[in-house]
């Protein structure tokens, strides 16, 4: 159970950890900002979150040297 929780946390919160590292904040604080701003603005920060998650995934594949279109 702990293994599953840690993998979900690593995959689901990678964006918050990345943004927190770049801004010098705790990932927990970044998660709270996303949650609170989602409630206030009716979900628009979720679009930003998904764009950053997609960008980080593409960045990971580029660093690995794989061609994403032909795999």
C-alpha positions in Angstrom: 0.0 0.0 0.0 2.8 2.4 0.8 4.5 1.6 -2.5 1.3 2.5 -4.4 0.8 5.7 -2.4 4.4 6.8 -3.0 4.2 6.1 -6.8 0.9 8.0 -7.0 2.4 10.9 -5.0 5.5 11.0 -7.1 3.6 11.0 -10.4 0.7 13.2 -9.4 2.7 15.9 -7.5 5.8 16.1 -9.7 4.5 19.4 -11.0 4.2 21.0 -7.6 7.7 19.7 -6.6 9.2 21.1 -9.8 7.6 24.5 -9.4 8.4 24.6 -5.7 12.0 23.8 -6.4 12.2 26.5 -9.0 10.6 29.1 -6.9 12.2 28.1 -3.6 9.0 27.1 -1.9 7.8 23.9 -0.3 5.9 21.6 -2.7 3.1 21.4 -0.1 2.7 25.1 -0.2 2.5 25.1 -4.0 -0.2 22.4 -3.8 -2.2 24.5 -1.4 -1.9 27.5 -3.7 -3.2 25.4 -6.6 -6.1 24.0 -4.5 -7.1 27.4 -3.1 -6.8 29.2 -6.4 -8.9 26.4 -8.1 -11.7 27.0 -5.7 -11.6 30.8 -6.1 -11.3 30.8 -9.9 -13.5 27.8 -10.6 -10.7 25.5 -11.8 -8.7 27.6 -14.2 -5.3 26.8 -12.5 -5.9 23.1 -13.3 -5.3 24.0 -17.0 -2.0 25.5 -16.0 -1.2 22.4 -14.0 -1.9 20.1 -16.9 0.1 22.2 -19.3 3.1 22.1 -16.9 2.7 18.4 -16.4 2.7 17.8 -20.2 5.7 20.0 -20.6 7.7 18.2 -17.9 6.8 14.9 -19.5 8.1 16.1 -22.9 11.2 17.5 -21.3 11.9 14.1 -19.7 11.7 12.3 -23.0 13.9 14.8 -24.7 16.5 14.4 -22.0 16.3 10.6 -22.4 17.1 11.0 -26.1 14.0 9.1 -27.3 12.0 10.0 -30.3 8.5 10.3 -28.9 6.8 10.2 -32.3 8.1 6.8 -33.4 7.9 4.8 -30.1 
